Amino acid sequence: MTDLSATAGVTDRSSGTGQSGDRGATDHIQEFLRQQDPETPCLVMDLASVRHRYRQLRAALPDIRICYAVKANPTPEVVRELVALGSSFDVASPGEIDLCLAEGAAPESISYGNTIKKGRDIARAYRQGVRLFATDSPADLANIAENAPGSRVFCRILVDNKGSRTPFGRKFGCQPRTAVALLLRARELGLDAYGVSFHIGSQQLDPGAWEHGIRAAREVFDACAQHGLQLQMVNLGGGLPAHYTQPVPPLADYVRAIETSLDRHFGEQRPQLLIEPGRFIVGDAGVLRSEVVLVADACDGENRWVYLDIGRYGGLAETEGEAITYRLRTSRDGDPCGPVVLAGPTCDGDDVLYQRTKYALPLTLRSGDWVDLLSAGAYTASYSSVGFNGFPPMRTYCIDGDQE
Amino acid sequence: MTDLSATAGVTDRSSGTGQSGDRGATDHIQEFLRQQDPETPCLVMDLASVRHRYRQLRAALPDIRICYAVKANPTPEVVRELVALGSSFDVASPGEIDLCLAEGAAPESISYGNTIKKGRDIARAYRQGVRLFATDSPADLANIAENAPGSRVFCRILVDNKGSRTPFGRKFGCQPRTAVALLLRARELGLDAYGVSFHIGSQQLDPGAWEHGIRAAREVFDACAQHGLQLQMVNLGGGLPAHYTQPVPPLADYVRAIETSLDRHFGEQRPQLLIEPGRFIVGDAGVLRSEVVLVADACDGENRWVYLDIGRYGGLAETEGEAITYRLRTSRDGDPCGPVVLAGPTCDGDDVLYQRTKYALPLTLRSGDWVDLLSAGAYTASYSSVGFNGFPPMRTYCIDGDQE
């Protein structure tokens, strides 16, 4: 159980990976919310913060191709901003490909990173010009060979997700020895067996975690070389964090750890590199405003329950298991605080945000007050249900703090 | 761990609460799917089955007002069908009130059953003619008194959810002594302190579970009577099951258990009664068709993984914790089966349907085949995300098996 009593009303963003622009982002969003007073719940994204974060990563990893993981926040304005900055894109579906192309992305900037693809979706992507595909199974590889002949493929390997707040389990990736077999098979099928990818788990708080993946990638490179196959690319996946309640190491620590592992395992023969940040780019750029629907003393006399107009089915899917613990800001900050259970507005017993995690909120909080969830720009709006319990999907607003 | 090896391809609906019409419903839906071959994933509802189920319950509980829990399936055609049958409605939000009114429901047939309501939403409902409200906290009660003066209120009490596949936890309801205080307070505030509600948990497999709630309701009636307040209504909530993989007692067992408890605790002075079935009315009336995206051997060599084009974020939210285990039917039924892990199509490690629950599917199953999830008419389509990973929301089709 994490004691977060001290976090109520926290607006300090001095720790964490954020640097320039983040404090400004929050201020600009706050100003927008004050002036516009939009219907809640809603997500407000500051494109200036997205831009600053992309540039920060670009400067820190100048030789690594950045593929924004569109799933983190598919708001068209965000994608358009990243197209303008020269980003590439990691996509999960035909819908995300259409979105990127509509916002001006070049087909060759798109990596179809989902290892679970229908044959006809591969064919569609290929017709649209996409030539880079992830795989991790013989059936998917056969589908790629048939529907996207000659394309580049990279094989996702399964690595340790320790240190991640949202580990992947065993759904994706295969053992390195299977990856070797798949990549050799890809060559036989006329595909360009291009490289290896891994994912050390989203919201990864241990910069050393990439070591596992980079070491395993090198093993696959070596084993393939023994069969005369020279792989060219390592895809470092996602994992760079946003700033929730837990302290986050600075970006420099991640860069140093990744560089050290690359030096250790690849030395002078550094492969082409690709990284798939999602949460890191957009997480801290968004504030989710909610309204307090109700404050109720619980029957057991132990805790107040605070019910917000946003819940697990309105976009806060990552509160499942209380994995992601957002920092909060309220309209009563400064007043004395006491412990709360936080829950959503639906008639669903599972629509509870934080029960085990200790949150403290102002004792004066009541119906009609607002509660902001900070750093809520990633994995929120697109999870929103179409209308569970009759509540409409959450709306997203984009502002540009540099232009105000 | 439940061994469901024998359930692959099961279409037998002879056990369970279903009676006439259910086998027909499945056959009619199957015929629709064969003829129309719609894009997957999709949900097909047979309105004839909804109608049969409503009438079955109407006949079994002739003196109990049936309030369909709209959240279970808010498809307009379903609501319209139930309006025509004379059903009342349990709603969770302004959106659900609008839906019911648009489909022809009378305002007096609507019960605003969510205890978490904004003051302005209560006022809106009141303007629309709604006069029946659930409550369980002083703050909500004050909101009702202010925004819906003179309305009927019933207080939700917390009861044991043992036997439920999806228990409610402590989010809703208060202790009986608190309910007494709230109902007395409601009278002081000029409201009509009307009765008591409880919910013994959704998909309740123990017909005896209502006993807890009915006994507690009687205690509240007695305590209020001591203060000169004669309550009039007991709301028996939801809980009647649909037919998933686990055997379900017949409806007659539920009716007998409820009648016995009512006789025991209320005798000749039986109150007005209300019941809120959702899953029972629509669950077995729907079939969810999905396509096999990929079949992959897992790295650990233990299990095949079968990836469908529907997952936890496309509508199968109730597979969280593997709480609801749908019966499956495939296009390869009859072929030899082997164990599988079932997962959804997104790049999300949590998008796994069944990993601990043992499912066996045909060994011949491959990309492009279909897998039907039976009895999937409740709590599916409305949970669908607006577009997580770029996948569009699941579509619902309605047919009427009686008119074909």
Boltz contact constraints between the chains, C-beta under 6 A:
constraints:
  - contact:
      token1: [A, 71]
      token2: [B, 389]
      max_distance: 6.0
  - contact:
      token1: [A, 92]
      token2: [B, 347]
      max_distance: 6.0
  - contact:
      token1: [A, 92]
      token2: [B, 389]
      max_distance: 6.0
  - contact:
      token1: [A, 92]
      token2: [B, 390]
      max_distance: 6.0
  - contact:
      token1: [A, 93]
      token2: [B, 389]
      max_distance: 6.0
  - contact:
      token1: [A, 93]
      token2: [B, 390]
      max_distance: 6.0
  - contact:
      token1: [A, 93]
      token2: [B, 391]
      max_distance: 6.0
  - contact:
      token1: [A, 95]
      token2: [B, 390]
      max_distance: 6.0
  - contact:
      token1: [A, 96]
      token2: [B, 390]
      max_distance: 6.0
  - contact:
      token1: [A, 114]
      token2: [B, 347]
      max_distance: 6.0
  - contact:
      token1: [A, 116]
      token2: [B, 293]
      max_distance: 6.0
  - contact:
      token1: [A, 116]
      token2: [B, 294]
      max_distance: 6.0
  - contact:
      token1: [A, 116]
      token2: [B, 307]
      max_distance: 6.0
  - contact:
      token1: [A, 116]
      token2: [B, 345]
      max_distance: 6.0
  - contact:
      token1: [A, 118]
      token2: [B, 293]
      max_distance: 6.0
  - contact:
      token1: [A, 137]
      token2: [B, 296]
      max_distance: 6.0
  - contact:
      token1: [A, 139]
      token2: [B, 294]
      max_distance: 6.0
  - contact:
      token1: [A, 139]
      token2: [B, 295]
      max_distance: 6.0
  - contact:
      token1: [A, 139]
      token2: [B, 296]
      max_distance: 6.0
  - contact:
      token1: [A, 140]
      token2: [B, 294]
      max_distance: 6.0
  - contact:
      token1: [A, 158]
      token2: [B, 299]
      max_distance: 6.0
  - contact:
      token1: [A, 168]
      token2: [B, 349]
      max_distance: 6.0
  - contact:
      token1: [A, 169]
      token2: [B, 349]
      max_distance: 6.0
  - contact:
      token1: [A, 171]
      token2: [B, 343]
      max_distance: 6.0
  - contact:
      token1: [A, 171]
      token2: [B, 349]
      max_distance: 6.0
  - contact:
      token1: [A, 171]
      token2: [B, 352]
      max_distance: 6.0
  - contact:
      token1: [A, 174]
      token2: [B, 299]
      max_distance: 6.0
  - contact:
      token1: [A, 175]
      token2: [B, 299]
      max_distance: 6.0
  - contact:
      token1: [A, 293]
      token2: [B, 116]
      max_distance: 6.0
  - contact:
      token1: [A, 293]
      token2: [B, 118]
      max_distance: 6.0
  - contact:
      token1: [A, 294]
      token2: [B, 116]
      max_distance: 6.0
  - contact:
      token1: [A, 294]
      token2: [B, 139]
      max_distance: 6.0
  - contact:
      token1: [A, 294]
      token2: [B, 140]
      max_distance: 6.0
  - contact:
      token1: [A, 295]
      token2: [B, 139]
      max_distance: 6.0
  - contact:
      token1: [A, 296]
      token2: [B, 137]
      max_distance: 6.0
  - contact:
      token1: [A, 296]
      token2: [B, 139]
      max_distance: 6.0
  - contact:
      token1: [A, 299]
      token2: [B, 158]
      max_distance: 6.0
  - contact:
      token1: [A, 299]
      token2: [B, 174]
      max_distance: 6.0
  - contact:
      token1: [A, 299]
      token2: [B, 175]
      max_distance: 6.0
  - contact:
      token1: [A, 299]
      token2: [B, 178]
      max_distance: 6.0
  - contact:
      token1: [A, 307]
      token2: [B, 116]
      max_distance: 6.0
  - contact:
      token1: [A, 343]
      token2: [B, 171]
      max_distance: 6.0
  - contact:
      token1: [A, 345]
      token2: [B, 116]
      max_distance: 6.0
  - contact:
      token1: [A, 347]
      token2: [B, 92]
      max_distance: 6.0
  - contact:
      token1: [A, 347]
      token2: [B, 114]
      max_distance: 6.0
  - contact:
      token1: [A, 349]
      token2: [B, 168]
      max_distance: 6.0
  - contact:
      token1: [A, 349]
      token2: [B, 169]
      max_distance: 6.0
  - contact:
      token1: [A, 349]
      token2: [B, 171]
      max_distance: 6.0
  - contact:
      token1: [A, 352]
      token2: [B, 171]
      max_distance: 6.0
  - contact:
      token1: [A, 382]
      token2: [B, 387]
      max_distance: 6.0
  - contact:
      token1: [A, 382]
      token2: [B, 388]
      max_distance: 6.0
  - contact:
      token1: [A, 383]
      token2: [B, 385]
      max_distance: 6.0
  - contact:
      token1: [A, 383]
      token2: [B, 388]
      max_distance: 6.0
  - contact:
      token1: [A, 384]
      token2: [B, 386]
      max_distance: 6.0
  - contact:
      token1: [A, 385]
      token2: [B, 383]
      max_distance: 6.0
  - contact:
      token1: [A, 386]
      token2: [B, 384]
      max_distance: 6.0
  - contact:
      token1: [A, 386]
      token2: [B, 386]
      max_distance: 6.0
  - contact:
      token1: [A, 386]
      token2: [B, 393]
      max_distance: 6.0
  - contact:
      token1: [A, 387]
      token2: [B, 382]
      max_distance: 6.0
  - contact:
      token1: [A, 388]
      token2: [B, 382]
      max_distance: 6.0
  - contact:
      token1: [A, 388]
      token2: [B, 383]
      max_distance: 6.0
  - contact:
      token1: [A, 389]
      token2: [B, 71]
      max_distance: 6.0
  - contact:
      token1: [A, 389]
      token2: [B, 92]
      max_distance: 6.0
  - contact:
      token1: [A, 389]
      token2: [B, 93]
      max_distance: 6.0
  - contact:
      token1: [A, 390]
      token2: [B, 92]
      max_distance: 6.0
  - contact:
      token1: [A, 390]
      token2: [B, 93]
      max_distance: 6.0
  - contact:
      token1: [A, 390]
      token2: [B, 95]
      max_distance: 6.0
  - contact:
      token1: [A, 390]
      token2: [B, 96]
      max_distance: 6.0
  - contact:
      token1: [A, 391]
      token2: [B, 93]
      max_distance: 6.0
  - contact:
      token1: [A, 393]
      token2: [B, 386]
      max_distance: 6.0
